[in-house]
Amino acid sequence: MKLPTRAPTLALITASVLAGLAALPAQASSHREAPSIGGMPRVDGTDFYLFNSYEGVAANGSGGRAGYVTLIANYLPLQDAYGGPNYFKLDPNAIYEIHIDNNGDAKEDITFQFKFMNTLKGITLPIGNQVVPIPLTQAGTVSAPNAAALNVNEKFALTLIRGDRRTGTASPVANPAGGTWFDKPVDNIGTKTIADYPAYAAQHIYSVSLPGCGFPAKVFVGQRQEAFAVNLGPIFDLVNADVGVITNRSLINAAAVNSIQDKNVTSLALEVHKSCLTQGNETVIGGWTTASVRQSQIVNAAPPSGYDTAVKTGGAWVQVSRLGNPLVNEVVIGLADKDRFNASVPTGDGQFATYVTNPTLPALLSAVLPIGNAAPTNLPRLDLVTTFLTGIPGVNQPANVVGSEMLRLNTAIAPRPFAMQNRLGIVGTLRDGENPPDLAGFPNGRRPKDDVVDVSLAAVMGGLCWLNNGGALFGPACTRAVVPLGATSLELHDGVDQAVVPLLPGFPYLNTPKPGAK
């Protein structure tokens, strides 16, 4: 079935969406989610956002930046704002990539590849009769790109690759000022060093021409405030929270503060016209992020003078991080296969099928909460296969889809202004009976406001089967009869509200990073 080129009606999607959304277990996004990546924070992908741009759009989804798609890949988790003197520079010995599949075959058709270069200026001071290098990232105030007071100049290069990420056609993206290297802002050291960080960071938003694209694009790479909301500590402590609170949605803000609201993260953000991402008449794209390092890394026993010289690298590129839908590697993939998932590609996702069709999280939640045996009984969970591996028919499933795990977005569904967005995405809009429904949110892509934790907690425990009570897509396998938790499954939440996280109204959408000192 070919997807429509306009938003489906509420009647069309009610049966097909609700059961399919039962796929998304959650407790935290991809922050140190696998054993090996925990030791490589600079290449640890934490969150991936993919949504139809809503900056300046009207209530009907027109105007402003309508027609553009925003892609944001976050790396290097849980940054403390006071992380001096080195702060959080990305790895010059790695490549960071955002991949787009625009024909449903589980292979990348477009890749945006980022590389980084951190250059030591070697600022010195005369001390007595010696000239001595300073120990800090900065030697004074900073207000412009590559300021004279910056001791390390951070730069990035962006390459557009069509076809296979390693053997396809690679085209460097030009800096409007010349060359192919772009300045990256230094992290938010504090207000004495950088008096107006928003104005400083805005100087690093570039309008660029993408090879083969007839519309200008935007790119920004830099530190942002962590935009993901989660009750992180208590959730992983066997859900150490008051069950009376987390099973009552009216008490959503009563359980805990957002555990990571004082953290920063590094974002790779792009805004690209949808016509430059889609292929033919297909309006659905799939996206995921990766990071790769050289296969050989040797610790230098006597590092030479310079910057970041302790390790020598060589050999082929090896993928060590992968992220599409949020939460997959944390609470779907078994511990023994988390590193394997990070090294895998979508065409090989059949090896992880059992984790989707027979998920362990419902049983784990039943064991640690006083709710009895609350795991849904519709095994194998084919409803989860729909959301994780194929997309939802009539919403974000490509016409010729090969099952694979990625975040899928229908670029033909109009964006919603921020104030009109349902924080629970498609699940919330159907539960609340909104008309017209908000179909532009998770799991049709992912916006910063979408509360993926709360959607997923309810869904994995059968809340959507309870709400849907069956449907054409999944038939009798997704009914209220398979939901031991009953209506309470729709009330589950983690105690923090994604909708109150501070965000920007436009590109790059994620908020100004927390300063090291005010």
C-alpha positions as CSV (number, residue, x, y, z in Angstrom):
1,M,0.0,0.0,0.0
2,K,1.4,3.4,-1.0
3,L,1.3,6.0,1.8
4,P,-1.0,9.0,1.2
5,T,0.7,12.3,0.5
6,R,-1.5,14.1,3.1
7,A,-2.1,13.4,6.7
8,P,-4.4,10.4,7.3
9,T,-7.8,11.0,9.0
10,L,-8.4,10.0,12.6
11,A,-10.8,7.3,11.5
12,L,-8.1,5.8,9.2
13,I,-5.4,5.5,11.8
14,T,-7.3,4.6,15.0
15,A,-7.2,0.9,14.3
16,S,-3.7,0.7,12.8
17,V,-1.9,3.1,15.1
18,L,-2.9,2.2,18.6
19,A,-1.8,-1.4,18.7
20,G,1.4,-0.7,16.7
21,L,2.5,1.8,19.2
22,A,2.8,-0.8,21.9
23,A,6.3,-1.3,20.9
24,L,8.3,1.3,22.7
25,P,9.7,0.2,26.1
26,A,11.5,2.9,28.0
27,Q,13.3,4.1,31.1
28,A,16.1,6.3,29.7
29,S,17.5,7.4,26.4
30,S,20.7,6.1,25.0
31,H,23.1,7.4,27.7
32,R,25.9,4.8,28.2
33,E,23.5,2.1,27.2
34,A,26.1,-0.6,26.3
35,P,29.2,-1.9,28.1
36,S,31.8,-0.9,25.6
37,I,30.4,2.5,24.7
38,G,30.4,3.4,28.4
39,G,34.2,3.7,28.1
40,M,34.0,5.8,24.9
41,P,31.8,8.8,25.9
42,R,33.0,11.0,23.0
43,V,31.4,8.7,20.5
44,D,28.3,7.7,22.5
45,G,25.1,8.7,20.7
46,T,22.5,9.7,23.2
47,D,19.4,10.9,21.4
48,F,18.2,11.3,17.8
49,Y,15.4,13.7,16.8
50,L,13.8,13.6,13.4
51,F,10.8,15.8,12.7
52,N,9.1,18.1,10.3
53,S,10.3,21.6,11.2
54,Y,7.7,23.6,13.1
55,E,9.6,27.0,13.5
56,G,7.1,29.7,12.7
57,V,4.4,27.5,11.3
58,A,0.7,28.4,11.6
59,A,-2.0,26.3,13.3
60,N,-2.7,24.6,9.9
61,G,0.9,23.6,9.5
62,S,1.8,26.1,6.8
63,G,4.2,29.0,6.7
64,G,7.5,29.4,8.6
65,R,9.8,26.5,8.0
66,A,7.1,24.1,6.8
67,G,8.6,21.8,4.1
68,Y,11.9,21.4,6.0
69,V,13.0,18.4,8.1
70,T,15.2,18.8,11.2
71,L,17.7,16.1,12.2
72,I,19.5,16.3,15.5
73,A,22.0,13.8,16.6
74,N,23.3,14.1,20.2
75,Y,26.6,12.7,21.5
76,L,28.8,12.7,24.6
77,P,26.2,12.3,27.4
78,L,25.8,13.7,30.9
79,Q,28.1,16.7,30.5
80,D,28.6,18.8,33.7
81,A,28.6,22.4,32.9
82,Y,31.6,22.9,35.0
83,G,33.7,20.5,33.0
84,G,36.9,22.5,32.7
85,P,39.6,22.9,31.9
86,N,39.2,20.7,28.8
87,Y,35.4,20.6,28.5
88,F,33.8,18.3,26.0
89,K,35.4,18.3,22.5
90,L,34.4,15.6,20.1
91,D,36.9,13.0,18.8
92,P,39.0,14.0,15.8
93,N,39.8,10.3,15.4
94,A,36.1,9.4,14.8
95,I,33.4,10.0,12.3
96,Y,29.8,10.8,13.3
97,E,27.0,10.1,10.8
98,I,23.3,10.6,10.3
99,H,21.9,8.1,7.8
100,I,18.7,8.3,5.7
101,D,16.9,5.4,4.0
102,N,14.4,6.9,1.6
103,N,13.1,3.8,-0.2
104,G,12.5,1.4,2.6
105,D,15.2,-1.2,1.8
106,A,17.0,-0.8,5.2
107,K,20.1,0.6,3.5
108,E,21.4,4.2,3.7
109,D,20.7,6.3,0.6
110,I,22.0,9.5,2.1
111,T,24.6,10.0,4.8
112,F,25.6,13.2,6.5
113,Q,29.2,12.6,7.8
114,F,30.9,14.9,10.3
115,K,34.6,14.9,11.1
116,F,36.3,17.1,13.7
117,M,39.6,18.9,14.1
118,N,40.8,20.5,17.4
119,T,43.8,22.7,16.8
120,L,46.0,23.9,19.6
121,K,47.0,27.6,19.3
122,G,49.6,27.3,22.0
123,I,48.9,30.5,23.8
124,T,51.8,31.4,26.1
125,L,52.6,33.9,28.8
126,P,56.0,35.4,29.7
127,I,56.8,34.2,33.2
128,G,60.2,35.6,34.4
129,N,62.6,34.9,31.6
130,Q,60.5,32.0,30.2
131,V,57.6,31.8,27.7
132,V,55.2,29.2,29.2
133,P,52.1,27.6,27.6
134,I,48.9,28.3,29.5
135,P,46.9,25.3,31.0
136,L,43.4,26.5,30.0
137,T,41.1,26.3,27.0
138,Q,40.8,30.1,27.0
139,A,43.0,33.0,27.9
140,G,40.3,35.7,28.0
141,T,36.8,36.6,27.0
142,V,35.2,35.1,23.9
143,S,32.4,36.6,21.7
144,A,33.1,35.4,18.1
145,P,34.1,32.2,16.2
146,N,37.7,31.3,16.6
147,A,38.3,34.1,19.0
148,A,41.9,35.1,19.7
149,A,41.5,34.1,23.4
150,L,40.6,30.5,22.5
151,N,43.5,28.2,23.0
152,V,41.9,25.4,21.1
153,N,40.0,26.1,17.9
154,E,37.3,23.4,17.3
155,K,36.3,22.8,13.7
156,F,34.1,20.3,11.8
157,A,33.7,19.2,8.2
158,L,30.5,18.0,6.7
159,T,30.3,15.6,3.8
160,L,27.2,14.4,1.9
161,I,27.4,10.8,0.8
162,R,25.0,9.3,-1.6
163,G,24.7,5.5,-1.6
164,D,26.8,3.3,0.6
165,R,28.4,5.2,3.5
166,R,31.9,4.0,2.6
167,T,31.8,3.4,-1.1
168,G,29.2,5.9,-2.3
169,T,29.6,9.3,-3.9
170,A,31.1,11.7,-1.3
171,S,30.7,15.5,-1.8
172,P,32.1,17.9,0.7
173,V,29.8,20.7,1.8
174,A,31.3,24.1,1.4
175,N,31.5,26.8,4.1
176,P,29.9,30.0,2.7
177,A,33.1,31.9,3.9
178,G,35.3,29.5,1.9
179,G,36.8,26.1,2.4
180,T,35.1,23.0,3.9
181,W,35.9,23.5,7.6
182,F,33.3,25.2,9.9
183,D,34.0,26.7,13.3
184,K,32.4,25.0,16.3
185,P,31.6,27.1,19.4
186,V,33.5,26.3,22.5
187,D,31.3,24.9,25.3
188,N,29.5,27.3,27.7
189,I,32.4,27.9,30.0
190,G,30.6,30.6,32.0
191,T,29.3,34.1,31.8
192,K,32.6,35.8,32.5
193,T,34.3,34.1,29.6
194,I,31.2,34.3,27.2
195,A,28.9,37.1,28.3
196,D,26.1,36.3,25.8
197,Y,26.3,32.6,24.9
198,P,23.1,32.6,22.7
199,A,24.5,35.4,20.5
200,Y,27.9,33.7,20.4
201,A,26.4,30.3,19.4
202,A,24.1,31.8,16.8
203,Q,27.2,32.9,14.9
204,H,27.8,29.2,14.3
205,I,24.5,28.5,12.5
206,Y,25.5,28.2,8.8
207,S,23.4,28.4,5.7
208,V,24.9,25.9,3.3
209,S,24.3,24.5,-0.2
210,L,24.0,20.7,-0.2
211,P,25.3,19.1,-3.4
212,G,22.3,18.0,-5.5
213,C,19.8,19.9,-3.4
214,G,18.0,22.9,-4.8
215,F,17.2,24.4,-1.4
216,P,19.6,26.0,1.1
217,A,20.1,23.9,4.3
218,K,21.2,24.9,7.8
219,V,23.8,23.3,10.0
220,F,24.9,23.8,13.6
221,V,27.3,21.8,15.7
222,G,27.7,22.7,19.4
223,Q,26.9,22.2,23.0
224,R,23.2,22.3,24.1
225,Q,21.3,21.8,27.3
226,E,20.2,18.2,27.7
227,A,16.6,18.1,26.3
228,F,15.7,14.6,27.4
229,A,13.6,14.3,30.6
230,V,13.8,11.2,32.8
231,N,13.6,10.1,36.4
232,L,17.0,8.3,35.7
233,G,18.3,7.2,39.1
234,P,15.1,5.8,40.6
235,I,14.0,4.1,37.4
236,F,17.2,2.0,37.1
237,D,17.1,1.2,40.9
238,L,14.4,-1.3,40.3
239,V,11.8,1.5,39.7
240,N,12.4,2.9,43.1
241,A,9.3,5.2,43.0
242,D,5.9,5.4,44.7
243,V,3.7,3.1,42.6
244,G,0.7,5.2,43.6
245,V,2.2,8.2,41.9
246,I,3.7,6.6,38.7
247,T,0.3,4.8,38.0
248,N,-1.6,8.1,38.2
249,R,-1.1,10.5,35.3
250,S,-2.5,13.4,37.2
251,L,0.5,13.2,39.5
252,I,3.0,13.3,36.7
253,N,5.1,16.0,38.3
254,A,4.9,14.7,41.9
255,A,7.4,11.9,41.8
256,A,10.8,13.4,41.1
257,V,12.8,16.2,39.4
258,N,14.2,15.6,36.0
259,S,17.5,13.8,36.8
260,I,19.5,15.2,33.9
261,Q,18.1,18.7,33.5
262,D,21.4,20.3,34.7
263,K,23.5,18.4,32.1
264,N,24.6,19.4,28.6
265,V,25.2,17.4,25.5
266,T,26.8,18.0,22.1
267,S,24.4,18.3,19.1
268,L,24.9,17.8,15.4
269,A,21.9,19.6,13.9
270,L,20.7,19.9,10.3
271,E,17.7,21.4,8.6
272,V,17.1,20.1,5.1
273,H,14.2,20.5,2.7
274,K,12.2,17.3,2.5
275,S,12.6,17.1,-1.3
276,C,16.3,16.7,-0.7
277,L,15.7,13.7,1.6
278,T,12.9,11.8,-0.2
279,Q,13.0,9.7,-3.3
280,G,10.3,9.6,-6.0
281,N,6.8,9.5,-4.7
282,E,7.8,8.0,-1.3
283,T,7.2,10.4,1.5
284,V,8.5,8.3,4.3
285,I,12.2,8.4,5.4
286,G,14.0,6.3,8.0
287,G,16.9,7.7,10.0
288,W,19.5,6.5,12.4
289,T,22.8,7.8,13.7
290,T,26.2,6.1,14.1
291,A,29.7,6.8,15.3
292,S,32.8,4.9,14.1
293,V,36.4,4.8,15.2
294,R,39.6,3.4,13.7
295,Q,40.0,-0.3,14.3
296,S,43.5,0.1,15.6
297,Q,44.3,2.3,18.6
298,I,47.7,2.3,20.3
299,V,48.5,4.2,23.5
300,N,51.5,6.4,23.0
301,A,54.0,5.6,25.7
302,A,55.7,9.0,25.4
303,P,53.1,11.4,23.9
304,P,54.7,14.3,22.0
305,S,53.9,17.8,22.9
306,G,50.7,18.9,21.3
307,Y,47.0,18.4,21.8
308,D,45.2,15.1,22.3
309,T,48.3,13.1,21.4
310,A,48.1,10.1,23.8
311,V,46.6,7.7,21.2
312,K,47.6,6.7,17.7
313,T,45.0,5.3,15.4
314,G,44.8,3.4,12.2
315,G,43.0,0.8,10.2
316,A,39.5,0.6,8.9
317,W,36.5,2.4,10.4
318,V,34.5,0.3,12.9
319,Q,31.1,1.3,14.0
320,V,30.7,1.5,17.8
321,S,27.5,3.4,18.3
322,R,24.0,3.2,16.7
323,L,20.7,4.9,17.5
324,G,17.4,5.1,15.8
325,N,14.3,4.8,17.9
326,P,15.0,5.9,21.5
327,L,15.4,3.3,24.3
328,V,16.0,0.3,22.1
329,N,19.5,-0.7,23.3
330,E,18.7,0.2,27.0
331,V,15.6,-1.9,27.6
332,V,14.9,-4.0,24.6
333,I,18.3,-5.6,23.6
334,G,19.6,-8.1,26.1
335,L,22.8,-7.2,28.0
336,A,24.8,-9.9,26.1
337,D,24.0,-8.3,22.7
338,K,24.2,-4.5,23.4
339,D,27.7,-4.1,22.0
340,R,26.6,-6.2,19.0
341,F,23.6,-3.9,18.4
342,N,25.9,-0.9,18.4
343,A,28.0,-2.5,15.7
344,S,25.1,-3.6,13.6
345,V,23.4,-2.2,10.5
346,P,19.6,-2.3,9.9
347,T,19.8,-5.0,7.2
348,G,21.0,-7.4,9.9
349,D,18.2,-6.7,12.5
350,G,16.7,-10.1,12.1
351,Q,19.3,-11.3,14.7
352,F,17.5,-9.2,17.3
353,A,14.0,-10.2,16.5
354,T,13.3,-12.3,19.6
355,Y,14.0,-9.2,21.8
356,V,11.1,-7.5,20.0
357,T,8.6,-10.3,19.7
358,N,9.3,-11.6,23.3
359,P,10.3,-8.5,25.3
360,T,11.6,-9.0,28.8
361,L,10.8,-5.5,30.2
362,P,7.1,-6.2,31.0
363,A,8.1,-9.2,33.1
364,L,10.8,-7.2,34.8
365,L,8.4,-4.4,35.7
366,S,5.9,-6.9,37.0
367,A,8.6,-8.4,39.2
368,V,9.8,-5.1,40.8
369,L,6.5,-3.3,41.2
370,P,3.6,-4.3,43.4
371,I,1.3,-4.8,40.4
372,G,1.2,-8.5,40.1
373,N,1.9,-10.3,36.8
374,A,1.1,-7.4,34.5
375,A,2.9,-8.5,31.3
376,P,0.7,-8.5,28.2
377,T,-0.1,-12.0,27.0
378,N,-0.2,-11.4,23.2
379,L,3.0,-13.2,22.4
380,P,4.7,-13.0,20.0
381,R,4.4,-9.2,20.1
382,L,3.7,-8.6,16.4
383,D,2.5,-5.2,17.4
384,L,6.0,-4.4,18.4
385,V,7.4,-5.6,15.1
386,T,5.2,-3.1,13.3
387,T,6.5,-0.1,15.3
388,F,10.2,-1.2,15.6
389,L,10.8,-2.8,12.2
390,T,8.3,-1.7,9.6
391,G,6.5,1.6,10.6
392,I,2.7,1.9,11.0
393,P,0.6,1.4,7.8
394,G,-1.2,4.6,6.9
395,V,1.2,6.7,9.0
396,N,4.9,6.1,8.5
397,Q,5.4,2.8,6.8
398,P,7.2,2.9,3.4
399,A,5.4,1.3,0.4
400,N,8.1,-1.4,0.0
401,V,9.5,-1.8,3.5
402,V,12.2,-4.2,4.7
403,G,11.9,-4.8,8.4
404,S,14.6,-2.9,10.3
405,E,15.0,-0.7,13.4
406,M,15.1,3.0,12.6
407,L,13.2,6.2,13.4
408,R,10.6,6.7,10.6
409,L,9.1,10.0,9.5
410,N,6.4,10.8,7.0
411,T,7.5,14.1,5.6
412,A,4.0,14.7,4.1
413,I,2.3,15.1,7.5
414,A,2.2,18.8,8.4
415,P,4.0,20.0,11.5
416,R,2.2,21.4,14.6
417,P,3.2,24.6,16.3
418,F,5.0,23.9,19.6
419,A,2.0,25.1,21.7
420,M,-0.3,22.7,19.9
421,Q,1.9,19.6,20.1
422,N,0.6,16.7,22.2
423,R,3.4,15.8,24.6
424,L,2.4,12.1,24.1
425,G,2.6,12.3,20.3
426,I,0.2,10.1,18.4
427,V,-0.8,8.1,21.5
428,G,-1.8,11.2,23.4
429,T,-3.7,12.7,20.5
430,L,-5.8,9.6,20.1
431,R,-6.3,9.0,23.8
432,D,-7.4,12.6,24.2
433,G,-9.7,12.5,21.2
434,E,-8.1,15.5,19.5
435,N,-9.6,16.6,16.2
436,P,-7.7,17.2,14.0
437,P,-5.2,14.7,15.6
438,D,-1.6,15.5,16.1
439,L,0.1,13.0,13.8
440,A,3.4,14.8,13.6
441,G,4.9,13.4,16.8
442,F,6.5,10.2,18.1
443,P,6.6,7.5,16.8
444,N,6.2,9.4,13.5
445,G,9.6,10.8,14.0
446,R,10.5,12.4,17.3
447,R,10.2,16.0,18.4
448,P,12.0,17.5,21.4
449,K,8.7,17.9,23.2
450,D,7.6,14.3,22.7
451,D,7.6,12.4,26.1
452,V,8.9,9.1,24.7
453,V,9.3,7.7,28.2
454,D,5.7,8.1,29.2
455,V,4.4,6.9,25.8
456,S,6.6,3.9,26.1
457,L,5.8,2.9,29.6
458,A,2.1,2.8,28.9
459,A,2.6,1.1,25.6
460,V,4.9,-1.8,26.7
461,M,2.4,-2.7,29.4
462,G,-0.5,-3.0,26.9
463,G,-2.1,0.4,27.4
464,L,-2.6,0.8,23.6
465,C,-4.3,-2.6,23.3
466,W,-6.5,-1.5,26.2
467,L,-7.4,1.7,24.4
468,N,-7.8,0.2,21.0
469,N,-9.5,-3.1,22.1
470,G,-8.4,-4.7,18.9
471,G,-8.0,-3.4,15.4
472,A,-7.7,-4.2,11.7
473,L,-3.9,-4.3,11.7
474,F,-3.4,-6.8,14.6
475,G,-6.9,-8.3,14.9
476,P,-7.7,-10.3,18.0
477,A,-4.1,-10.4,19.2
478,C,-4.3,-6.8,20.6
479,T,-7.4,-6.6,22.7
480,R,-8.2,-5.6,26.3
481,A,-8.1,-9.3,27.2
482,V,-4.3,-9.4,26.8
483,V,-3.7,-6.5,29.3
484,P,-3.6,-7.7,32.9
485,L,-2.9,-4.2,34.1
486,G,-6.2,-3.0,32.7
487,A,-6.8,0.8,32.3
488,T,-4.0,1.5,34.7
489,S,-1.6,0.7,31.8
490,L,-2.6,4.1,30.3
491,E,-1.7,6.0,33.4
492,L,2.0,4.9,33.7
493,H,4.6,7.6,33.8
494,D,8.1,8.2,35.2
495,G,7.2,11.2,37.3
496,V,8.8,13.9,35.1
497,D,7.2,15.9,32.3
498,Q,9.1,16.2,29.0
499,A,6.8,19.1,28.0
500,V,8.3,21.5,30.5
501,V,11.9,21.1,29.4
502,P,13.2,24.5,28.2
503,L,13.5,24.6,24.4
504,L,14.1,27.1,21.6
505,P,11.2,28.0,19.2
506,G,13.4,27.4,16.2
507,F,16.6,25.8,14.8
508,P,18.5,24.3,16.5
509,Y,15.5,23.9,18.9
510,L,17.5,22.5,21.8
511,N,18.2,25.1,24.5
512,T,21.3,27.1,25.3
513,P,23.7,24.9,27.3
514,K,24.0,25.4,31.1
515,P,27.0,27.7,31.9
516,G,29.8,26.5,34.0
517,A,29.4,29.6,36.2
518,K,26.8,32.4,36.2
